[in-house]
Amino acid sequence: MKRYYNSLAIAVFSAISAPSVADGIDIYGKANVTVQSSDEGEGSFTEVKSNNSRIGFKGEQALSDGLTVVYKAEFGVDLDGDSAKGDSITDRNQYIGLKGNFGEVLIGKNDTLLKQSQGKVDVFSDLNADIKALWKGENRVSDSITYKTKKFSGFQLGMTYVVEDSVDGEDASSIALMYGDKALKKSTFYAALAFDSEMAGYDVTRAVISGKLGGFILGAIAQTQENVSSGQEMDGFLLSGKYNIDNWVLKGQFQTAEFDGGDDKSGITVGADYKFAKNIKAFGFYTTFDMDSGADEDYLGIGLEYNF
């Protein structure tokens, strides 16, 4: 496996060094590492953790008749060195597609539309308080076809379709209607309504809203989900907020998950970022999970993030 990844790295970097290829390639990534005290019910321990660090290659090339080919190859990179099974490099979003007046079609591995619909509401994404800790629906799926319309008066419709991939396989779909700008840079309001059908074994409905209010950025998500096999249902909601003070960003988030049978779960996280530059920040956080039927969990950490 190690030989495979060494060969992969050599092939990738050899390819991007060629002038004829590199002209259309944008290299990007994120390094995020924390030092944290973690207690998952059996006592606390200290760990160094890589939080979805990644490197990617993307680009596009204009064709005739108003068409543009787009592509991306993104890989997760485990910066803490804990991978003992040869999985220090993992696949993330990887696709090729076309865009034009009809919108955009992407084929390959990609986040579902329901996952994309959350926008920036999850202010502790990639850390222990990531919404996937309590909810289903944060899926990145292979063998998928993704279609998004162009925006009309701020609205955009999108769909992910996962093909069966075998005679005995089953297809799945994810659809979302979105309004506004997820990052709230071009608008002060964002909203979405999304649905998963038999995606990774669950049917999910998710409603999202976020906006600017004075110096605050506030967000909320309501979700219902049902396990297709067992029929167990869950209802939950999430509230988040951010406030900027000079180079500081103060953040908080609260999430619930109420399951059939009274198995309730909730999480509270508070934290702060300090921006050294637009793409570099130090940060700290404290997360606590209250689990009815499982062990409570607590995480306290500090970290550094570099985007390029």
Buried (B, 14 or more C-beta within 10 A) or exposed (E): EEEEBEEEEEEBEEEEEEEEEBEEBEBEBBBBBBBBBBBBEEEEEEEBBBBBBBBBBBBBEEEEEEEEBBBBBBBBBBBBEEEEEEEBBEEBBBBEBBBEEEBBBBBBBBBBBBBBBBBBBBBBBBBBBBBBBBBBBBBBBEBBBBBBBEBEEBEBBBBBBBBEEEEEEEEBBBBBBBBBBBEBEEBEEBBBBBBBBBBBBBBBBBBBBBBBEEEEBBBBBEBEBBBBEEEBBBBBBBBBBBBEEEEEBBBBBBBBBBBEEEBBBBBBBBBBBEBEEEEBBEBBBBBBBEBBEEEEBBBBBEBBBBEE
